[in-house]
Each structure stands twice: as C-alpha cells, then as structure tokens.
Amino acid sequence: MKKRRLGKSTLEVSEIGLGCMGLSFAYGQPVEKQQGLALIRAAVDRGVTFFDTAEVYGPHTNEELVGEALAPVRDQVVIATKFGFDVDPKTRERRGLSSRPERIKQVADASLKRLKTDRIDLFYQHRVDPNVPMEEVAGAVKELIRAGKVRHFGLSEAGVQNIRRAHAVQPVTALQSEYSFWWREPETKVLPTLEELGIGFVPYSPLGRGFLTGTIDANTKFDSADFRNNVPRFSPEARKANQAMLDVIGAIADRKGLSRAQLALAWVLAQKPWIVPIPGTTKLHRLEENIGAASVELSADDLRELDRALSQLPVAGARYSEQMQRLVDS
C-alpha cells in the first residue's frame, strides 16, 4: 500500500489505517483476544502501518491488545492513542473530561506500558476540555515530545479556534474527526484551516459507523452493548429515511464494480492527499475490502456526480445523542 504524509509533518503512514476501537468497545461485545490479535496482524501483513487506539477503548484493554499485536513489528508501524478523559483507576469507567497537564503525563506513562513501547507516535487530545486552556494542553504534550515519550501531537474533534491555539504552542500533526458521505461539516471551516497550517486529517467513521456499507437497514437489530442504539441517526426511522442516500451510493458503486464501502473510502481519499481514513472492522474479509479502496481512483467526473447526487439528500438524525454531543467541540 502507498503511504501518505500527514500534513507537513515527517509522519508517513499507510493510505488507509485501522481503527481498533471496535475490537474492544462500543459496537457490541469485544472480540476474543486471539481474533483481535489475528486481525491486527493481518492488517500489517497487508500493508497497513497506521493503528488507532485510546485509553478509554475498553477501557485500557484495546491499548493492551494493540500493543501485544504490534510488539513484533513495532518499528514498522505507527501507533496513535489518546488522552483527555478522567478514568476511575478501579472501575475504569469514564468520569468526564480531564486534560490537566499532570493527567496527560499520567496517561502517557500508562499507555506506554499497555502498548509495550517506549514512545507514542501520535498522541491525540481525545476531546477538548473546556476547563483547561489549550495552551496548557499543548505545552504538556510538548514536554512529552522533548522527553522522547511522544513523537507527534494530535487533536480530535477540535474546532478551528482550538486548533490554532494548540498549533501556536506545539505544531499539530493531525486532527482526527468524523468525516464521510453523511458527515461533511469539516469541509466548511476545518479542512481549509488544516490545509493552511499544514496539518493532516484522519477521518474516523468514514463508513458512517457501518451504515454506508449497505449492511444495515431499518430492521437491523444491534447488540445491547452497541452504542448505536442511542444514536439518533441510527433510529429505525432515520435509517429508513437515509436509505435513499445508500441507494444512490449503491448504484454508482455497482456501476464501477466496487462495494459501497470501497466507494465511500475512495471518495474520502480523493478529497486531499493528506487525508488518511481509519475504518474499523472485526472481520478479515471486511479488512481486505477496505484496503482495496486504496487502489481505486475516482475521476473528477465521478466526484462531481457523487457531490451532485448527495447534495440533494439531507441526512436524517443527529450523529450523536445530546450527552455525547456535549463532548464535541464546536
């Protein structure tokens, strides 16, 4: 697989990365450990060099899984993880946001142990903490970079003002935020800012949390532990309304001999050369399908057709519940 450089930084990664969250968290029951190890290692074998995790995925267990899976090839891959939540040390439950400098340093040390490594390649602030000035957050990561524990600084779901404030203290290598056919809000202000500042973009949920693959409809039942049960966009009514978008995507994908997932990922890749999506999966055949999108080239006519068709189809349902939305910086 070809590589891309995240913005103007020195960090090069595979064109498509692997979001590892779903192996341990959020989309139902965690996979068996051996299945998770096998999937991550299969991604490495197929050219993926960029792996995304976080302290709160599990919590802790996803970092442990990623660390064990990648230990044999540590120098060949890039590992990204995140800080930004207050996690109860006993129950491991999230107790709200916390990006206090001392907390950031605690998370870094603990993550290094769980990941079985001596450095974190890309350390994201998971969500902006309104109680801690961004300058203090960036300063804490800057100290970690100077200490050799972290190589690059990232932000997740940050708005333009906070991106600029952080970047002025410690250059930001990448912003991670949701971006796909059915969430294009970053195009208005965020992407132009990233281009101006030379910051890479790492879209999570580039397949619309599975909806854009065409495997989910209004009748789909989710596991009781699946967070999509509480997402307005995944209500049966919203899924039924959003089927029109999927029909358009499907018709174009079929005509080009692609799966819906491949078309969705190829579209993301075609937007900018410094964009690297991180789709997640628990299945080998889906991993291979997603990786196949890296070899798809969409023409300018293809992109215009998709834009025209999708611009006429408003997306039904909010992308987060009200509680979760409060954690997203505007």
LUMMARNU-38405 format. One record per residue (C-alpha): chain; residue number from 1; residue in three letters; x, y, z. Coordinates in steps of 0.02 Angstrom, whole numbers, plus 50000, padded with zeros to 5 digits. Layout:
<sites>
SITE   ch     i    aa      xx      yy      zz
SITE    A   NUM   ALA       X       Y       Z
...
</sites>
This chain:
<sites>
SITE   ch     i    aa      xx      yy      zz
SITE    A     1   MET   50000   50000   50000
SITE    A     2   LYS   50058   50176   49962
SITE    A     3   LYS   50095   50296   50103
SITE    A     4   ARG   50038   50472   50140
SITE    A     5   ARG   50118   50608   50243
SITE    A     6   LEU   50007   50689   50374
SITE    A     7   GLY   50012   50872   50327
SITE    A     8   LYS   50185   50950   50325
SITE    A     9   SER   50248   50837   50463
SITE    A    10   THR   50375   50697   50445
SITE    A    11   LEU   50246   50566   50492
SITE    A    12   GLU   50211   50446   50349
SITE    A    13   VAL   50077   50312   50363
SITE    A    14   SER   49983   50191   50250
SITE    A    15   GLU   49846   50271   50146
SITE    A    16   ILE   49717   50179   50249
SITE    A    17   GLY   49740   50146   50433
SITE    A    18   LEU   49648   50032   50554
SITE    A    19   GLY   49535   50100   50689
SITE    A    20   CYS   49547   49970   50826
SITE    A    21   MET   49410   50032   50944
SITE    A    22   GLY   49276   49911   50885
SITE    A    23   LEU   49381   49761   50931
SITE    A    24   SER   49357   49802   51115
SITE    A    25   PHE   49224   49934   51134
SITE    A    26   ALA   49065   50023   51076
SITE    A    27   TYR   48997   49905   50942
SITE    A    28   GLY   48936   49761   51050
SITE    A    29   GLN   49035   49626   51137
SITE    A    30   PRO   49226   49631   51124
SITE    A    31   VAL   49304   49505   51006
SITE    A    32   GLU   49403   49360   51078
SITE    A    33   LYS   49582   49410   51109
SITE    A    34   GLN   49657   49291   50981
SITE    A    35   GLN   49535   49353   50849
SITE    A    36   GLY   49586   49532   50884
SITE    A    37   LEU   49771   49492   50878
SITE    A    38   ALA   49748   49399   50714
SITE    A    39   LEU   49652   49541   50633
SITE    A    40   ILE   49781   49674   50680
SITE    A    41   ARG   49924   49564   50620
SITE    A    42   ALA   49830   49527   50458
SITE    A    43   ALA   49819   49715   50429
SITE    A    44   VAL   50008   49728   50450
SITE    A    45   ASP   50033   49586   50326
SITE    A    46   ARG   49927   49681   50200
SITE    A    47   GLY   50024   49842   50213
SITE    A    48   VAL   49933   49940   50348
SITE    A    49   THR   50056   50038   50455
SITE    A    50   PHE   49939   50156   50550
SITE    A    51   PHE   49842   50093   50702
SITE    A    52   ASP   49724   50195   50810
SITE    A    53   THR   49675   50161   50990
SITE    A    54   ALA   49640   50257   51152
SITE    A    55   GLU   49650   50240   51339
SITE    A    56   VAL   49459   50235   51352
SITE    A    57   TYR   49431   50098   51223
SITE    A    58   GLY   49396   49952   51336
SITE    A    59   PRO   49448   50049   51440
SITE    A    60   HIS   49633   50001   51434
SITE    A    61   THR   49602   49832   51352
SITE    A    62   ASN   49612   49898   51174
SITE    A    63   GLU   49783   49975   51204
SITE    A    64   GLU   49841   49811   51279
SITE    A    65   LEU   49777   49715   51127
SITE    A    66   VAL   49858   49835   51004
SITE    A    67   GLY   50021   49834   51099
SITE    A    68   GLU   50033   49645   51103
SITE    A    69   ALA   49984   49627   50921
SITE    A    70   LEU   50111   49753   50858
SITE    A    71   ALA   50257   49716   50975
SITE    A    72   PRO   50345   49602   50848
SITE    A    73   VAL   50338   49738   50714
SITE    A    74   ARG   50344   49893   50823
SITE    A    75   ASP   50474   49986   50719
SITE    A    76   GLN   50374   49959   50559
SITE    A    77   VAL   50211   50037   50617
SITE    A    78   VAL   50137   50199   50684
SITE    A    79   ILE   50031   50190   50842
SITE    A    80   ALA   49911   50329   50888
SITE    A    81   THR   49824   50338   51056
SITE    A    82   LYS   49729   50470   51154
SITE    A    83   PHE   49712   50560   51320
SITE    A    84   GLY   49577   50676   51381
SITE    A    85   PHE   49459   50582   51496
SITE    A    86   ASP   49460   50556   51684
SITE    A    87   VAL   49458   50368   51707
SITE    A    88   ASP   49421   50288   51876
SITE    A    89   PRO   49575   50182   51916
SITE    A    90   LYS   49469   50047   51999
SITE    A    91   THR   49315   50032   51890
SITE    A    92   ARG   49399   50101   51732
SITE    A    93   GLU   49240   50200   51698
SITE    A    94   ARG   49247   50373   51622
SITE    A    95   ARG   49208   50513   51745
SITE    A    96   GLY   49210   50658   51624
SITE    A    97   LEU   49343   50757   51533
SITE    A    98   SER   49517   50790   51603
SITE    A    99   SER   49662   50865   51507
SITE    A   100   ARG   49756   50935   51656
SITE    A   101   PRO   49943   50930   51617
SITE    A   102   GLU   49978   50808   51759
SITE    A   103   ARG   49839   50694   51696
SITE    A   104   ILE   49908   50698   51518
SITE    A   105   LYS   50078   50641   51582
SITE    A   106   GLN   50000   50503   51687
SITE    A   107   VAL   49905   50439   51536
SITE    A   108   ALA   50061   50442   51428
SITE    A   109   ASP   50159   50336   51552
SITE    A   110   ALA   50016   50212   51575
SITE    A   111   SER   49984   50200   51388
SITE    A   112   LEU   50168   50166   51353
SITE    A   113   LYS   50160   50016   51470
SITE    A   114   ARG   49999   49948   51396
SITE    A   115   LEU   50063   49972   51219
SITE    A   116   LYS   50228   49886   51262
SITE    A   117   THR   50328   50026   51183
SITE    A   118   ASP   50448   50167   51226
SITE    A   119   ARG   50360   50302   51125
SITE    A   120   ILE   50187   50353   51066
SITE    A   121   ASP   50196   50402   50883
SITE    A   122   LEU   50041   50512   50885
SITE    A   123   PHE   49959   50571   51047
SITE    A   124   TYR   49787   50649   51024
SITE    A   125   GLN   49684   50750   51144
SITE    A   126   HIS   49525   50646   51132
SITE    A   127   ARG   49405   50790   51163
SITE    A   128   VAL   49434   50973   51202
SITE    A   129   ASP   49424   51006   51390
SITE    A   130   PRO   49339   51175   51417
SITE    A   131   ASN   49415   51185   51591
SITE    A   132   VAL   49596   51178   51534
SITE    A   133   PRO   49670   51310   51418
SITE    A   134   MET   49726   51234   51254
SITE    A   135   GLU   49896   51315   51278
SITE    A   136   GLU   49922   51211   51435
SITE    A   137   VAL   49872   51051   51345
SITE    A   138   ALA   49990   51085   51201
SITE    A   139   GLY   50127   51132   51323
SITE    A   140   ALA   50111   50967   51416
SITE    A   141   VAL   50124   50867   51255
SITE    A   142   LYS   50272   50974   51203
SITE    A   143   GLU   50361   50920   51362
SITE    A   144   LEU   50322   50738   51324
SITE    A   145   ILE   50394   50759   51149
SITE    A   146   ARG   50552   50836   51221
SITE    A   147   ALA   50564   50688   51341
SITE    A   148   GLY   50554   50566   51195
SITE    A   149   LYS   50393   50485   51255
SITE    A   150   VAL   50287   50558   51114
SITE    A   151   ARG   50333   50596   50934
SITE    A   152   HIS   50183   50694   50869
SITE    A   153   PHE   50036   50793   50939
SITE    A   154   GLY   49858   50773   50879
SITE    A   155   LEU   49684   50838   50917
SITE    A   156   SER   49515   50752   50899
SITE    A   157   GLU   49351   50841   50858
SITE    A   158   ALA   49428   51012   50894
SITE    A   159   GLY   49361   51170   50814
SITE    A   160   VAL   49462   51298   50717
SITE    A   161   GLN   49499   51413   50864
SITE    A   162   ASN   49569   51273   50971
SITE    A   163   ILE   49669   51203   50826
SITE    A   164   ARG   49754   51371   50803
SITE    A   165   ARG   49786   51395   50988
SITE    A   166   ALA   49865   51223   51005
SITE    A   167   HIS   49967   51238   50846
SITE    A   168   ALA   50045   51401   50906
SITE    A   169   VAL   50121   51312   51056
SITE    A   170   GLN   50161   51141   50984
SITE    A   171   PRO   50138   51102   50799
SITE    A   172   VAL   49988   50989   50774
SITE    A   173   THR   50024   50843   50658
SITE    A   174   ALA   49846   50781   50634
SITE    A   175   LEU   49665   50814   50675
SITE    A   176   GLN   49552   50665   50695
SITE    A   177   SER   49366   50696   50669
SITE    A   178   GLU   49217   50610   50592
SITE    A   179   TYR   49204   50632   50404
SITE    A   180   SER   49110   50534   50272
SITE    A   181   PHE   48972   50545   50142
SITE    A   182   TRP   48848   50579   50281
SITE    A   183   TRP   48950   50698   50388
SITE    A   184   ARG   49037   50832   50284
SITE    A   185   GLU   49036   50977   50408
SITE    A   186   PRO   49229   50980   50419
SITE    A   187   GLU   49233   51044   50240
SITE    A   188   THR   49165   51215   50289
SITE    A   189   LYS   49299   51279   50408
SITE    A   190   VAL   49409   51138   50473
SITE    A   191   LEU   49485   51070   50312
SITE    A   192   PRO   49535   51243   50246
SITE    A   193   THR   49618   51280   50414
SITE    A   194   LEU   49712   51115   50412
SITE    A   195   GLU   49772   51149   50235
SITE    A   196   GLU   49830   51324   50284
SITE    A   197   LEU   49927   51261   50435
SITE    A   198   GLY   49994   51102   50357
SITE    A   199   ILE   49902   50982   50472
SITE    A   200   GLY   49848   50809   50418
SITE    A   201   PHE   49669   50744   50433
SITE    A   202   VAL   49622   50572   50499
SITE    A   203   PRO   49435   50537   50473
SITE    A   204   TYR   49356   50413   50592
SITE    A   205   SER   49193   50326   50548
SITE    A   206   PRO   49224   50352   50361
SITE    A   207   LEU   49094   50216   50332
SITE    A   208   GLY   48961   50302   50437
SITE    A   209   ARG   48979   50179   50581
SITE    A   210   GLY   48937   50039   50461
SITE    A   211   PHE   48784   50114   50379
SITE    A   212   LEU   48873   50162   50218
SITE    A   213   THR   48924   49981   50188
SITE    A   214   GLY   48745   49936   50145
SITE    A   215   THR   48735   49800   50277
SITE    A   216   ILE   48619   49898   50394
SITE    A   217   ASP   48436   49941   50362
SITE    A   218   ALA   48284   49996   50463
SITE    A   219   ASN   48258   49818   50526
SITE    A   220   THR   48434   49787   50589
SITE    A   221   LYS   48445   49744   50775
SITE    A   222   PHE   48602   49796   50868
SITE    A   223   ASP   48682   49708   51015
SITE    A   224   SER   48626   49781   51182
SITE    A   225   ALA   48804   49844   51213
SITE    A   226   ASP   48810   49935   51045
SITE    A   227   PHE   48814   50124   51067
SITE    A   228   ARG   48719   50147   50903
SITE    A   229   ASN   48562   50104   51000
SITE    A   230   ASN   48573   50279   51074
SITE    A   231   VAL   48623   50374   50917
SITE    A   232   PRO   48479   50471   50836
SITE    A   233   ARG   48548   50438   50661
SITE    A   234   PHE   48526   50252   50694
SITE    A   235   SER   48345   50256   50748
SITE    A   236   PRO   48239   50145   50636
SITE    A   237   GLU   48153   50300   50566
SITE    A   238   ALA   48318   50385   50523
SITE    A   239   ARG   48388   50227   50445
SITE    A   240   LYS   48234   50213   50336
SITE    A   241   ALA   48248   50395   50282
SITE    A   242   ASN   48435   50378   50248
SITE    A   243   GLN   48410   50227   50136
SITE    A   244   ALA   48390   50349   49990
SITE    A   245   MET   48573   50402   50011
SITE    A   246   LEU   48627   50222   50016
SITE    A   247   ASP   48530   50184   49857
SITE    A   248   VAL   48623   50323   49766
SITE    A   249   ILE   48792   50264   49830
SITE    A   250   GLY   48748   50085   49787
SITE    A   251   ALA   48700   50124   49608
SITE    A   252   ILE   48864   50215   49575
SITE    A   253   ALA   48966   50081   49664
SITE    A   254   ASP   48883   49942   49565
SITE    A   255   ARG   48917   50031   49402
SITE    A   256   LYS   49101   50047   49444
SITE    A   257   GLY   49117   49869   49509
SITE    A   258   LEU   49151   49924   49687
SITE    A   259   SER   49074   49885   49854
SITE    A   260   ARG   48985   50028   49942
SITE    A   261   ALA   49124   50032   50072
SITE    A   262   GLN   49258   50046   49939
SITE    A   263   LEU   49169   50190   49854
SITE    A   264   ALA   49147   50280   50021
SITE    A   265   LEU   49331   50260   50066
SITE    A   266   ALA   49393   50304   49892
SITE    A   267   TRP   49291   50464   49900
SITE    A   268   VAL   49372   50513   50065
SITE    A   269   LEU   49546   50476   49996
SITE    A   270   ALA   49511   50581   49842
SITE    A   271   GLN   49472   50740   49940
SITE    A   272   LYS   49651   50784   49991
SITE    A   273   PRO   49820   50696   49981
SITE    A   274   TRP   49847   50724   50168
SITE    A   275   ILE   49688   50634   50222
SITE    A   276   VAL   49706   50458   50296
SITE    A   277   PRO   49544   50369   50346
SITE    A   278   ILE   49545   50239   50485
SITE    A   279   PRO   49397   50122   50457
SITE    A   280   GLY   49373   49988   50589
SITE    A   281   THR   49315   49810   50573
SITE    A   282   THR   49317   49645   50665
SITE    A   283   LYS   49313   49537   50508
SITE    A   284   LEU   49456   49489   50392
SITE    A   285   HIS   49354   49497   50232
SITE    A   286   ARG   49297   49674   50277
SITE    A   287   LEU   49476   49723   50313
SITE    A   288   GLU   49528   49663   50140
SITE    A   289   GLU   49380   49751   50061
SITE    A   290   ASN   49425   49915   50146
SITE    A   291   ILE   49608   49902   50097
SITE    A   292   GLY   49553   49875   49918
SITE    A   293   ALA   49488   50054   49915
SITE    A   294   ALA   49668   50118   49912
SITE    A   295   SER   49686   50058   49733
SITE    A   296   VAL   49526   50142   49673
SITE    A   297   GLU   49544   50304   49575
SITE    A   298   LEU   49390   50413   49559
SITE    A   299   SER   49389   50535   49414
SITE    A   300   ALA   49338   50717   49427
SITE    A   301   ASP   49175   50668   49341
SITE    A   302   ASP   49146   50532   49471
SITE    A   303   LEU   49171   50656   49612
SITE    A   304   ARG   49057   50785   49533
SITE    A   305   GLU   48921   50653   49508
SITE    A   306   LEU   48932   50600   49689
SITE    A   307   ASP   48927   50779   49751
SITE    A   308   ARG   48776   50821   49643
SITE    A   309   ALA   48680   50667   49695
SITE    A   310   LEU   48719   50675   49881
SITE    A   311   SER   48690   50863   49896
SITE    A   312   GLN   48507   50832   49859
SITE    A   313   LEU   48488   50706   50001
SITE    A   314   PRO   48485   50779   50177
SITE    A   315   VAL   48539   50657   50312
SITE    A   316   ALA   48409   50614   50443
SITE    A   317   GLY   48456   50610   50627
SITE    A   318   ALA   48592   50688   50733
SITE    A   319   ARG   48760   50600   50733
SITE    A   320   TYR   48770   50596   50923
SITE    A   321   SER   48650   50594   51070
SITE    A   322   GLU   48637   50759   51164
SITE    A   323   GLN   48750   50692   51302
SITE    A   324   MET   48886   50638   51181
SITE    A   325   GLN   48870   50796   51077
SITE    A   326   ARG   48920   50900   51228
SITE    A   327   LEU   49092   50819   51217
SITE    A   328   VAL   49118   50879   51039
SITE    A   329   ASP   49199   51049   51019
SITE    A   330   SER   49108   51166   50901
</sites>
